[in-house]
C-alpha cells in the first residue's frame, strides 16, 4: 500500500512538471531585444552602469539597482512558463549573488497601462500578482508572495535553508504553472511553492525581476 501511494505521488509530481498544451510563445534571445515585445524598467543609480540586453542566446539583466523586464503579452487561463536562468558572479561590476525573482499574472488595478514604473522594487507594491524570489536579501531568503489589491504582499511560504538558496553560475530550470486556481513554482523538477488560491489570478503579465546583480536567462517557452 505504501509503495502504491509513493508511485501515485511520484506520477503526480512528474505529470505536473511535464510541459503540456500548445506552445504560444518562445524566445531564444538570439536577436537584439525587441522593445515592442519586451519592456525593460531599470532603476537609475547615480554613477552606476545598468543595462538589459541579449548576448549569446541569453537575456542579460546587468543592473546596480532594481530591474523588471516584462513580456508585453497578456497571458490568461491555464499556463506553463519555463526557462533556464543563472546568476553570474565573476568580474562584473554589478555581480552579486542575490534576487533571482519573477512576477506573473500581474495587473494594475489603478491603471490599464502596466508599464509605468522605473524598476524600484517598492514601485510594484500596488500591483496584483504572484511573486517568487530566490536568494533574496543577499542570498538569505527564498519566498513566495501574492500581491493583493489592498497594497499588501504577504509571504505565503519562505525557505531559509541553503538547499533552497542560490549557487553562483549555476543553471536553474524554472517552471511556473497556473492551472485551475492553483499556481506552482518548480526548480529543476522540484516544487518549491504550490498555492491553491481562493481568489485566483486568471490573467496578467509575466516579468523577470532582479535587484543589483547580473543574470542570464535563456530558452523561454510558454504553453497554454
N, C-alpha and C positions, 0 to 999 in steps of 0.2 A: 504494500500500500504506500509506504514512504517513497519507494522507488518510482512508482507511478506518479505520485504528487510532484517529485523532483523533475521528472520528464515533462510533465504538463507545464510546470513553471518555466523550464528551460525553453520549451517550444514557444511559450508566450513571449519571453524576452527576445528570442531570435526573430519571431514574427514581427514584433514591434520595431525591431532595429532594421528590418529589410525595407529597401525602397519599394514603393508601390504607386500605382496610378500613372497619370500622364505627366510627362516632363513639360513644364510650362515656361521654364526659364533656365538658362545655363550661361555661365561666363567663365572662360579660362584666362581672362585678363591678359590676353596676348596682344591687345591693341591699347593705345592711349585711352585713358578714362573718358568716357563719353558723358559730358555734363548734362545731357538730356536724360540719360539713363541713371546716372549716379549723382547724388547731391552731397557734396562734402561741406560739413560745418566744422571749422577749425578755430579753436580758441587762440586769440592773439596773446603772445607773451613778449614783453619788451626784450629785445636783444636775442630772441630765440629764433631758430630756423625750424619751421614746421612745414610739412608738405604731405600730400597724398597723391600717389602716382602708381603706375604699373611698371613692372620690371621682371623679366624672365618668367612670364606666366604667373605673376602674383600681383595682387593689390597690396601696396605698401602703405601703412599708416606710420609715419615718422614724425612725431609731434612732441613738443615740450609740454603743451597743455592738453586739454581735452579735445577729442575729435569724434564726430559721428559721420559715417558715410551711409546715406540712405539709398536704397534701391527705390527709384521713382516708379513704383508699380503697386497699386493696391492689391493686396492678397486677401482672399476670403475662403471660407469653408475649410474642409479638411486638407491639411498641407503637410509636406515634409520638406524641410530645408536642410541641406547638408553641404559641408565644405571642409577643407583642411586649413589649419591655422597654427602659427607658431610665433612665439615672442623671441625676437632676435637680440642677443646680448653678445656684443663683441667690442668694436671700437667706435660705434656711432655715438654722436654727442647726446642723443636722446635715449640711449639704451637704458632700460630699467625693467626688471622682471616684475611686472605688475599689470593688472587691469586688462584682462582678456575678456571683453564684455560684448554683449549683444542685446538689442531691443527687437521685439517682434509684436505684431498685431497692434501697432502704435497708431493712435489717433489723437487729434487735438480737439477737445470738446468746446473750445472757445474760438477756434479759427479753422475754416476749411483748408487753409494753406498750412501744412505741417512744417514747411521748411523756412522757418523764420528765426532760427537760433544761431548762436555763434560758437557752439562747441563746448561751452562751460557746462559742467555736469548739472548744476543746480537749475539751469535754464529749462531742463526737461521735466522738472517736478510736476508741472501742471498738465502733462500728457497722461493718457491712459494707455497702458502697455504691459507686456511681460518683459522681465529683465533677468538675465543670468550674468553674473560677474565672477570669473575665476581669477584667483590670485589678487584680490583687491587689497588696498591698504599696504602696498609694498609686499605683496605675496603672503598675506596673513589670513585672508578670509576668502571663501567661495560661497556665493549667496544667490538665492532666487527670490525675486520680489514681484509683486504685482502693483503697478502704479494705479491708484484709484481716482475717481472723479473729484473727490474732496481734497486732492493735493497730497495725500499721504501715500507712502510707499512701504508698506510693512514687509519685513523679512519673513518669508514663508518657510524657508529652510536654509540652514547655514552649516558649512563644514569649516573646521579649524585644523584638521589633521593634515600632515604632509602629503599623503597619497592623493588628496583632493586639491592640492595646490599645484603651482606651475613648476616645470623644469625648463630651463633656458634652452633655446634652439631645438626644441622637441616638437615634432608634428603631432597635433591632436586632430582626430577626425570627429567633427561635430555633427550631430543630427538633432534637429528640433522638430517635434511632431505636434500638430494641432489636430485633434480628432474627437469629434462628438462631445465637446465640452471639456476634454482633458488635454492639457499640454504637458510635454515632457522634453527633457534636455539630456542628450546622450553624449558621452565622451569615450571614444574608442570602444564602442559597443556596450559601455556600462551606463545604466540610467542613474544620473546624479539627482535629477529632480523630476517628480511627476505630481501634477496638481490637477485634481478634479474640481474645476472651478464652478461654484454655484451660480456665478454670473459670467459665463464665458465670453471672451472677446472673440468675435467671429470674423472680423476683417480689420485690416490696417496695413501699416508699412513695416518693412524689415530694415534694420540698420546694424552695421558693425560699429562698435563703440570701443574707445580706448582713452587712456589718460597717460601722458608722459611715458612714452615707450616707442619702440619700433617693432612693428608686427607685419607678418606676411600671410596673406590669405589667398587660397587657390582652390580650383575645382568646385566652384559653386554650382549646385544643382537644386532646383525647386520643383517638386512634384505636387500635382493636385490629386 
